[in-house]
């Protein structure tokens, strides 16, 4: 992955929620209720990816929005139940401690985090708040087919989801089988067509499935772009989020 220049934030809070590390980027503007963007990190990354390898947090802060990211228990969690529960704790913390608007909680993820953001929006564990919108950048849609397509990821995927070894019918491993849960949630999908880590077919198949279900999605496929944080279109994602709910 390509390193990007670290962008200063307004104020950084480092917290531990039940032992799970998180970073919260807090804008200078004080507001009673403010939108919040929760970023889900990629495989092998951690909660610092939002701040050190993207400008998403800085751009969110410039809009007066909170931005936050957590380790979610592991650098290779692949959207398991423990990771989703940790995401729920972070969302609750933002609402109760940082005046995040529970009606304006936006989820965005990169790679492993992209699929995890979508899973959190579908909300199979009944997390405390519903996502106002969700964005996946270069994310997965089906872990079984991803493990088959990229053997270097297969080991960590199987460790995170041991039941993949036993059953091909388990819906928790596939967003394609749970796509109905995204109905009513604005969805933004993007992927580089030169991605050799997470095949673009992962996003394309999900886009096709959403179309079959008549669930709208804003889909962007980029020729000659590979698997990198530089493929994340941060301004476009935040603009998409801003259009989904009325202005402050």
Rosetta silent file (secondary structure, phi, psi, omega in degrees, C-alpha in Angstrom):
SEQUENCE: XXXXXXXXXXXXXXXXXXXXXXXXXXXXXXXXXXXXXXXXXXXXXXXXXXXXXXXXXXXXXXXXXXXXXXXXXXXXXXXXXXXXXXXXXXXXXXXXXXXXXXXXXXXXXXXXXXXXXXXXXXXXXXXXXXXXXXXXXXXXXXXXXXXXXXXXXXXXXXXXXXXXXXXXXXXXXXXXXXXXXXXXXXXXXXXXXXXXXXXXXXXXXXXXXXXXXXXXXXXXXXXXXXXXXXXXXXXXXXXXXXXXXXXX
SCORE:     score description
SCORE:     0.000 S_00000001
   1 L     0.000  143.884 -177.151    0.000    0.000    0.000 S_00000001
   2 L   -84.140  129.967  178.550    1.212    3.488   -0.807 S_00000001
   3 L   -73.329  141.900  174.744    1.974    5.764    2.126 S_00000001
   4 L  -116.910  158.586 -179.119    0.313    9.177    2.079 S_00000001
   5 L   -64.768  134.690  178.312    1.385   12.308    3.862 S_00000001
   6 L   -66.018  132.453 -178.390    0.031   12.585    7.386 S_00000001
   7 L  -106.488  129.567  179.948   -2.597   15.314    7.586 S_00000001
   8 L   -65.937  147.813  178.576   -3.020   17.274   10.835 S_00000001
   9 L  -113.777  169.055 -177.288   -6.378   17.012   12.571 S_00000001
  10 L   -67.709  -51.757  179.022   -8.199   19.476   14.795 S_00000001
  11 E  -155.549  133.227 -176.868   -7.951   17.405   17.970 S_00000001
  12 E  -110.615  126.262  172.768   -7.036   13.757   18.474 S_00000001
  13 E  -114.617  128.465  175.565   -8.432   11.632   21.282 S_00000001
  14 E  -105.521  126.111 -175.527   -7.029    8.155   21.850 S_00000001
  15 E  -133.209  164.534  173.555   -9.356    5.895   23.809 S_00000001
  16 E  -127.013  116.729  179.567   -9.779    2.277   24.856 S_00000001
  17 E  -107.551  104.622 -174.905  -13.293    0.873   24.753 S_00000001
  18 L    53.238   41.059  177.516  -13.319   -2.441   26.613 S_00000001
  19 L    87.160   -6.624 -178.602   -9.673   -2.830   25.645 S_00000001
  20 E   -93.158  122.667 -177.797  -10.187   -1.961   21.977 S_00000001
  21 E   -71.535  141.206  174.325   -8.026    0.932   20.794 S_00000001
  22 E  -147.060  156.346  173.702   -9.677    3.775   18.907 S_00000001
  23 E  -121.977  136.683  179.107   -8.842    7.246   17.649 S_00000001
  24 E  -123.354  122.947 -179.710  -11.373   10.068   17.462 S_00000001
  25 E   -99.287  115.784 -168.689  -10.670   13.135   15.336 S_00000001
  26 E  -109.984  124.848  179.805  -12.615   16.046   16.775 S_00000001
  27 L   -71.147  158.382 -179.103  -13.338   19.256   14.816 S_00000001
  28 L   -69.814  -33.710 -176.682  -12.680   22.667   16.332 S_00000001
  29 L   -70.094  127.306  177.340  -16.256   23.834   15.804 S_00000001
  30 L   -86.122  128.850  178.227  -18.471   23.075   18.776 S_00000001
  31 L  -136.864  149.246  179.154  -21.911   21.801   17.836 S_00000001
  32 L   -65.916  -47.380  174.578  -24.709   20.332   19.876 S_00000001
  33 L  -131.633  135.422 -178.329  -25.149   17.476   17.410 S_00000001
  34 E  -140.326  148.705  176.081  -22.744   16.736   14.594 S_00000001
  35 E   -61.691  157.433  177.245  -22.369   14.039   11.954 S_00000001
  36 E  -137.078  135.675  175.416  -19.781   11.334   12.540 S_00000001
  37 E  -107.817  123.415  176.415  -17.814    9.224   10.055 S_00000001
  38 E  -106.368  123.291 -176.290  -16.585    5.855   11.306 S_00000001
  39 E  -102.763  133.220  179.104  -13.723    4.390    9.272 S_00000001
  40 E  -106.769  120.072 -170.927  -13.065    0.627    9.113 S_00000001
  41 L   -75.380  164.841 -179.984   -9.391   -0.184    8.482 S_00000001
  42 L   -86.242  173.071 -179.228   -7.932   -2.596    5.988 S_00000001
  43 L   -59.823  131.097  179.889   -6.247   -5.966    6.513 S_00000001
  44 L    81.902   -7.360  179.358   -3.004   -5.631    8.453 S_00000001
  45 L   -95.556 -174.472  177.088   -3.788   -2.033    9.357 S_00000001
  46 L  -146.808 -165.860 -174.534   -5.138   -0.579   12.597 S_00000001
  47 L   -64.600  -16.790 -178.797   -7.083    2.401   13.932 S_00000001
  48 L   -80.195  -11.468 -177.528   -4.329    4.829   12.846 S_00000001
  49 H   -57.919  -40.234  178.770   -4.918    4.187    9.127 S_00000001
  50 H   -53.657  -45.861 -172.170   -7.678    6.817    9.040 S_00000001
  51 H   -84.335  -38.164 -170.638   -5.334    9.518   10.315 S_00000001
  52 H   -97.562  -18.675 -174.649   -1.966    8.585    8.846 S_00000001
  53 H  -124.011    0.925  173.435   -2.805    7.091    5.461 S_00000001
  54 L  -139.081  163.875  173.248   -5.936    8.966    4.341 S_00000001
  55 L  -104.697   14.938 -177.202   -7.198   12.542    4.475 S_00000001
  56 H   -61.706  -44.443 -179.181  -10.755   11.419    5.238 S_00000001
  57 H   -64.292  -43.669  178.696  -10.620   12.471    8.890 S_00000001
  58 H   -61.901  -45.011  179.924   -9.181   15.885    8.097 S_00000001
  59 H   -65.516  -37.038  176.125  -11.779   16.500    5.404 S_00000001
  60 H   -64.767  -44.185  177.934  -14.562   15.394    7.743 S_00000001
  61 H   -60.051  -37.050  178.902  -13.264   17.726   10.457 S_00000001
  62 H   -62.233  -25.738  177.001  -13.226   20.585    7.959 S_00000001
  63 L   -87.885   -1.861 -175.974  -16.974   20.056    7.571 S_00000001
  64 L    85.237   15.373 -178.488  -17.452   20.102   11.332 S_00000001
  65 L   -98.292  149.489  168.132  -17.920   16.324   11.461 S_00000001
  66 E   -74.288  153.560  171.015  -16.394   13.839   13.856 S_00000001
  67 E  -139.515  140.670 -175.534  -14.256   11.044   12.443 S_00000001
  68 E  -150.431  155.695  176.272  -13.254    7.888   14.285 S_00000001
  69 E  -151.843  148.158  179.129  -11.682    4.485   13.796 S_00000001
  70 E  -130.266  157.582  177.295  -11.050    1.479   16.034 S_00000001
  71 L   -66.504  -27.882 -179.958   -8.818   -1.590   15.836 S_00000001
  72 L    60.380   33.841  171.914  -11.964   -3.739   16.137 S_00000001
  73 L    89.051  -24.602 -174.108  -10.080   -6.393   18.022 S_00000001
  74 L  -166.174  151.724  173.042   -7.628   -7.436   15.314 S_00000001
  75 L   -74.112   -8.712 -178.787   -5.691   -6.357   12.253 S_00000001
  76 L  -139.729   59.131 -175.104   -7.363   -9.279   10.456 S_00000001
  77 L   -86.522  -25.887  177.617  -10.908   -9.439   11.826 S_00000001
  78 L    51.336   38.497  173.588  -12.721   -9.726    8.458 S_00000001
  79 L    69.792   26.551  177.372  -15.999   -8.412    9.855 S_00000001
  80 L   -69.094  172.745 -174.260  -16.449  -11.083   12.501 S_00000001
  81 H   -62.381  -36.539  178.983  -18.945  -10.704   15.317 S_00000001
  82 H   -63.659  -38.006  178.951  -16.343   -9.349   17.759 S_00000001
  83 H   -66.288  -42.188  179.726  -15.411   -6.625   15.265 S_00000001
  84 H   -67.052  -37.710  177.271  -19.048   -5.633   14.743 S_00000001
  85 H   -64.786  -39.133  177.022  -19.651   -5.522   18.493 S_00000001
  86 H   -64.234  -38.545  176.628  -16.598   -3.266   18.881 S_00000001
  87 H   -62.135  -39.157  176.917  -17.983   -1.009   16.155 S_00000001
  88 H   -61.948  -39.431  177.341  -21.222   -0.777   18.109 S_00000001
  89 H   -64.202  -39.472  179.024  -19.308    0.330   21.206 S_00000001
  90 H   -65.660  -43.719  177.801  -17.546    3.023   19.212 S_00000001
  91 H   -59.370  -44.114  179.130  -20.820    4.308   17.769 S_00000001
  92 H   -62.993  -40.071  179.460  -22.335    4.477   21.252 S_00000001
  93 H   -63.285  -42.108  179.955  -19.268    6.302   22.572 S_00000001
  94 H   -63.007  -40.012 -178.514  -19.478    8.899   19.811 S_00000001
  95 H   -71.814  -45.691 -172.844  -23.153    9.552   20.531 S_00000001
  96 H   -82.613  -28.304 -174.374  -22.958    9.642   24.319 S_00000001
  97 H  -110.001  -17.342 -174.298  -19.570   11.295   24.791 S_00000001
  98 H  -129.835   17.706  175.216  -18.997   13.421   21.696 S_00000001
  99 L    57.860   32.140  172.910  -22.444   14.676   20.693 S_00000001
 100 E   -68.413  139.994  178.735  -22.578   12.657   17.493 S_00000001
 101 E   -76.603  116.571 -178.439  -25.983   12.859   15.851 S_00000001
 102 E   -63.609  -14.382  176.712  -27.467    9.331   15.954 S_00000001
 103 E   -91.075   -2.798 -176.807  -29.306   10.156   12.710 S_00000001
 104 E  -133.330   53.797  177.232  -26.044   11.053   10.917 S_00000001
 105 E  -102.796  113.832 -173.946  -23.686    8.158   11.546 S_00000001
 106 E  -109.915  136.288 -177.350  -21.807    7.329    8.352 S_00000001
 107 E  -113.552  133.840  177.873  -19.733    4.187    7.830 S_00000001
 108 E  -144.831  139.846 -179.375  -16.841    3.891    5.376 S_00000001
 109 E  -143.094  158.311  179.662  -14.184    1.229    4.994 S_00000001
 110 E  -115.531  127.081  173.843  -11.157    0.278    2.925 S_00000001
 111 L    60.818 -119.140  174.963  -10.524   -3.290    1.693 S_00000001
 112 H   -52.227  -38.078  179.815  -11.320   -5.621    4.621 S_00000001
 113 H   -69.972  -26.240  178.342  -12.905   -2.564    6.207 S_00000001
 114 H   -65.317  -48.332  175.975  -15.097   -1.909    3.191 S_00000001
 115 H   -63.811  -36.700 -179.830  -16.894   -5.208    3.549 S_00000001
 116 H   -67.116  -38.735  176.384  -17.003   -4.746    7.314 S_00000001
 117 H   -60.043  -42.022  178.261  -18.608   -1.317    6.949 S_00000001
 118 H   -65.418  -40.687  176.951  -21.314   -2.889    4.790 S_00000001
 119 H   -62.570  -41.524  178.868  -21.841   -5.668    7.326 S_00000001
 120 H   -64.703  -33.983  177.627  -22.153   -3.101   10.113 S_00000001
 121 H   -69.661  -40.178  175.588  -24.744   -1.227    8.052 S_00000001
 122 H   -63.503  -35.020  169.186  -26.717   -4.435    7.506 S_00000001
 123 L    66.774   56.632 -179.624  -26.449   -4.805   11.281 S_00000001
 124 L   -68.962  -18.267 -178.011  -26.860   -8.554   11.895 S_00000001
 125 L  -100.733   10.105 -179.287  -26.035   -8.102   15.593 S_00000001
 126 L    56.454   56.845  175.357  -28.578   -5.325   16.227 S_00000001
 127 L   -60.575  160.813 -170.470  -25.997   -2.607   16.918 S_00000001
 128 L   -68.740  -18.461 -177.238  -27.351    0.378   18.868 S_00000001
 129 L  -137.546  148.630  178.316  -27.635    2.752   15.900 S_00000001
 130 L   -90.805  137.807  178.024  -28.561    2.476   12.224 S_00000001
 131 L   -67.554  136.836  174.658  -26.138    3.810    9.621 S_00000001
 132 L   -76.356  -28.384  177.372  -27.337    6.888    7.754 S_00000001
 133 E  -168.048  162.123 -177.889  -25.200    5.814    4.755 S_00000001
 134 E  -142.567  144.679  177.293  -22.309    3.481    3.992 S_00000001
 135 E  -132.143  135.926  176.257  -19.331    3.496    1.617 S_00000001
 136 E  -120.901  122.601  176.388  -17.037    0.629    0.657 S_00000001
 137 E  -108.933  112.201  177.001  -13.731    1.317   -1.081 S_00000001
 138 L    60.504   36.353 -174.290  -12.157   -1.786   -2.631 S_00000001
 139 L   -91.655  172.753  178.267  -14.101   -3.961   -0.214 S_00000001
 140 L   -91.790  157.661  172.380  -15.159   -7.588   -0.178 S_00000001
 141 L  -126.363  -17.306  179.419  -18.644   -8.937   -0.806 S_00000001
 142 E  -150.337  113.406 -172.463  -18.069  -12.684   -0.379 S_00000001
 143 H   -71.773  -31.216  178.762  -15.274  -14.034    1.832 S_00000001
 144 H   -64.213  -48.222 -178.861  -15.269  -17.556    0.384 S_00000001
 145 H   -69.756  -30.770  176.125  -14.649  -16.374   -3.158 S_00000001
 146 H   -66.511  -42.540  178.184  -12.085  -13.822   -1.939 S_00000001
 147 H   -62.017  -35.471  178.298  -10.123  -16.541   -0.125 S_00000001
 148 H   -72.257  -34.889 -176.980  -10.143  -18.595   -3.323 S_00000001
 149 H   -78.605  -29.916 -177.292   -9.062  -15.639   -5.465 S_00000001
 150 L  -131.136   90.713 -177.281   -6.258  -14.469   -3.155 S_00000001
 151 H   -59.447  -24.975  179.894   -4.514  -17.330   -1.308 S_00000001
 152 H   -67.521  -22.187  178.141   -2.352  -14.852    0.638 S_00000001
 153 H   -95.995  -14.947 -170.740   -5.504  -13.681    2.432 S_00000001
 154 H   -59.653  -41.409 -177.092   -7.096  -17.103    2.798 S_00000001
 155 H   -61.125  -46.073 -178.753   -5.362  -18.031    6.040 S_00000001
 156 H   -70.479  -33.873  177.212   -6.450  -14.931    7.929 S_00000001
 157 H   -63.993  -45.034 -178.915   -9.990  -15.153    6.511 S_00000001
 158 H   -68.867  -32.714  175.878  -10.333  -18.771    7.667 S_00000001
 159 H   -67.286  -36.904  179.586   -8.927  -17.928   11.102 S_00000001
 160 H   -74.379  -30.161 -176.957  -11.488  -15.148   11.461 S_00000001
 161 L  -133.791   74.589 -177.500  -14.320  -17.350   10.137 S_00000001
 162 H   -58.037  -27.138 -177.863  -13.530  -21.022   10.834 S_00000001
 163 H   -67.119  -14.571  175.568  -17.015  -22.074    9.748 S_00000001
 164 H   -60.769  -25.904  179.155  -16.042  -21.269    6.161 S_00000001
 165 H   -70.743  -20.006 -170.372  -14.210  -24.592    6.175 S_00000001
 166 L  -107.588  -31.259 -171.275  -17.463  -26.430    6.872 S_00000001
 167 L  -138.405  140.198  174.747  -20.330  -24.736    5.071 S_00000001
 168 L   -99.566    1.337 -174.531  -20.893  -22.842    1.844 S_00000001
 169 L  -106.145    4.249 -176.260  -24.367  -21.756    2.905 S_00000001
 170 L   -76.648  113.827 -174.201  -23.506  -19.508    5.856 S_00000001
 171 H   -66.434  -25.796 -176.028  -24.903  -16.091    5.028 S_00000001
 172 H   -63.278  -18.356 -178.797  -22.673  -14.253    7.520 S_00000001
 173 H   -89.714   -8.132 -171.565  -19.711  -14.745    5.183 S_00000001
 174 E  -133.363  118.549  172.994  -21.425  -13.220    2.161 S_00000001
 175 L   -68.084  -25.076  179.457  -22.848   -9.757    1.652 S_00000001
 176 L   -62.157  -33.936 -179.362  -24.438  -11.104   -1.511 S_00000001
 177 L   -84.602  -12.181 -178.769  -26.712  -13.257    0.654 S_00000001
 178 L  -114.924    9.542 -170.651  -27.492  -10.407    3.046 S_00000001
 179 H   -58.647  -28.531  178.719  -27.871   -7.587    0.545 S_00000001
 180 H   -56.775  -27.232  179.857  -31.566   -7.116    1.333 S_00000001
 181 H   -68.159  -11.244  177.522  -30.409   -5.671    4.658 S_00000001
 182 H   -89.749   -0.955  179.899  -29.056   -2.629    2.820 S_00000001
 183 L   -61.314  131.484  179.437  -32.503   -1.583    1.644 S_00000001
 184 L    87.872   -4.381  178.491  -33.186    1.990    2.670 S_00000001
 185 L  -109.652  121.022  176.960  -29.500    2.768    3.354 S_00000001
 186 E   -59.373  130.969 -173.752  -27.664    4.910    0.767 S_00000001
 187 E  -121.750  131.018  175.652  -24.754    2.825   -0.579 S_00000001
 188 E  -120.036  125.960  179.843  -21.551    4.059   -2.244 S_00000001
 189 E  -125.268  136.303  175.170  -19.211    1.496   -3.839 S_00000001
 190 E  -143.243  150.546 -177.654  -15.834    2.105   -5.478 S_00000001
 191 E  -161.656  140.946  171.812  -13.067   -0.149   -6.761 S_00000001
 192 E   -83.311  132.566 -177.535   -9.976    0.052   -8.934 S_00000001
 193 L   -73.518  -10.737  175.591  -10.151   -2.279  -11.911 S_00000001
 194 L  -101.000   19.596 -179.793   -6.407   -2.985  -11.568 S_00000001
 195 L   -71.566  117.388  179.766   -6.819   -4.217   -7.981 S_00000001
 196 L  -100.446   -1.553 -179.311   -4.763   -7.413   -7.573 S_00000001
 197 L   -98.024  -57.532  173.000   -5.502   -7.854   -3.857 S_00000001
 198 L  -112.007  106.766 -174.386   -9.291   -7.704   -3.640 S_00000001
 199 L   -55.550  139.774  178.167  -10.608   -8.428   -7.153 S_00000001
 200 L   -58.177  -21.478  177.150  -12.954   -5.739   -8.508 S_00000001
 201 H   -58.786  -25.876  177.683  -15.461   -8.539   -9.121 S_00000001
 202 H   -60.282  -44.285  178.064  -16.158   -8.401   -5.377 S_00000001
 203 H   -76.437  -39.985 -178.569  -17.678   -4.938   -5.779 S_00000001
 204 H   -61.578  -40.627  179.922  -19.157   -5.620   -9.209 S_00000001
 205 H   -67.223  -37.735  177.973  -21.071   -8.659   -7.966 S_00000001
 206 H   -67.268  -41.199  177.825  -22.482   -6.735   -5.043 S_00000001
 207 H   -59.831  -41.406  178.257  -23.541   -3.905   -7.348 S_00000001
 208 H   -64.576  -40.759 -179.827  -25.279   -6.453   -9.575 S_00000001
 209 H   -65.776  -41.831  177.576  -27.019   -8.041   -6.596 S_00000001
 210 H   -63.322  -38.749  177.699  -28.251   -4.679   -5.335 S_00000001
 211 H   -63.744  -40.576  177.303  -29.551   -3.895   -8.819 S_00000001
 212 H   -59.400  -33.633 -178.426  -31.423   -7.225   -8.874 S_00000001
 213 L   -90.011    2.956 -176.613  -33.073   -6.206   -5.596 S_00000001
 214 L    58.029   38.929  174.120  -33.846   -2.679   -6.868 S_00000001
 215 L  -103.584  116.845 -176.870  -31.642   -1.210   -4.132 S_00000001
 216 L   -64.732  145.443  174.407  -29.933    1.956   -5.428 S_00000001
 217 L  -147.929  141.845  176.209  -26.151    2.193   -5.189 S_00000001
 218 E   -93.984  107.221 -170.673  -23.661    4.814   -6.344 S_00000001
 219 E  -113.495  132.216 -179.472  -20.988    2.693   -8.064 S_00000001
 220 E  -132.767  121.214  177.547  -17.585    3.898   -9.292 S_00000001
 221 E  -116.803  129.263 -171.390  -15.031    1.683  -11.071 S_00000001
 222 E  -113.817  113.441  176.251  -11.636    3.197  -11.879 S_00000001
 223 L   -61.576  144.358  173.753   -9.477    1.898  -14.756 S_00000001
 224 L    66.616    7.512  175.358   -5.748    1.443  -14.015 S_00000001
 225 L  -100.480  137.240 -178.012   -6.185    1.994  -10.277 S_00000001
 226 L  -103.930 -158.656 -174.135   -4.944   -0.663   -7.883 S_00000001
 227 L   -89.263   96.805 -173.974   -5.360   -1.574   -4.232 S_00000001
 228 L  -158.179  152.728  173.853   -4.330    1.565   -2.386 S_00000001
 229 H   -61.755  -22.818  179.386   -5.635    4.241   -0.059 S_00000001
 230 H   -67.675  -17.246  176.808   -5.056    6.634   -2.949 S_00000001
 231 H   -78.465  -16.657  179.756   -8.020    5.042   -4.685 S_00000001
 232 L   -69.333  119.246  179.756  -10.308    6.232   -1.860 S_00000001
 233 L   -90.968   80.657 -168.890  -12.229    9.232   -3.195 S_00000001
 234 H   -61.585  -44.719 -178.998  -12.624   10.944    0.155 S_00000001
 235 H   -64.252  -41.860  179.687  -14.295   14.154   -1.028 S_00000001
 236 H   -64.225  -38.869  178.930  -16.751   12.248   -3.219 S_00000001
 237 H   -65.431  -46.039 -179.684  -17.633    9.927   -0.340 S_00000001
 238 H   -66.307  -36.731  175.544  -18.233   12.794    2.076 S_00000001
 239 H   -62.429  -41.661  177.877  -20.288   14.643   -0.550 S_00000001
 240 H   -60.211  -46.632  178.256  -22.358   11.477   -1.000 S_00000001
 241 H   -59.258  -44.641 -176.753  -22.922   11.252    2.744 S_00000001
 242 H   -62.066  -31.294 -178.665  -23.884   14.932    2.931 S_00000001
 243 H   -76.131  -14.975 -173.575  -26.542   14.441    0.234 S_00000001
 244 H   -81.892  -18.053 -178.773  -28.242   11.629    2.140 S_00000001
 245 L  -135.780  156.510 -178.972  -29.525   13.766    5.023 S_00000001
 246 L   -60.050  154.441  178.750  -30.696   17.371    5.361 S_00000001
 247 L   -64.884  159.925  178.132  -28.022   20.015    6.080 S_00000001
 248 L   -64.580    0.000    0.000  -27.243   21.003    9.651 S_00000001
